[in-house]
Amino acid sequence: QSLSEYVMREYPALTNQQPGFYTVPAELQEPVDKGEKAEFEVFNRLKSFAEVLGLSMILFCGNTYSGRKREDTGLLPKEVDFIVFLAYKNTFKVFVLEVKGTEADVKKISTIRR
């Protein structure tokens, strides 16, 4: 049995969430600062995309890990906003999202290039 089959079968039963869009934790806390508000907006858009496009999505929110800035430094606690596992028509993707909050009147999304 593959890992994806196991997750698809067991994960909804563990979290009591609707099929198609799963999150850990099951709910986000009400946003307070502009960074949290930006994360909340991205969360809602991902959920909307999953519903509208018929995607199966598992979303891990606010996960911590240890990492180094350089090879010669010690481990530091770090956090990532979203880890997304996405399935659509037997295609599976994993990606990490780091959300940055900003004032809408300072920067416009259309002018930001990465």
Protein Blocks (a to p, Z undefined) as FASTA:
>chain_A
ZZklmmmmmmmmmnopaehiacddfbdcddfblmlmmmmmmmmmmmmmmmmnopacddde
hiacdddfbfkbccdddddfbdcdddeehiacddddddddddfklpcfklpcZZ
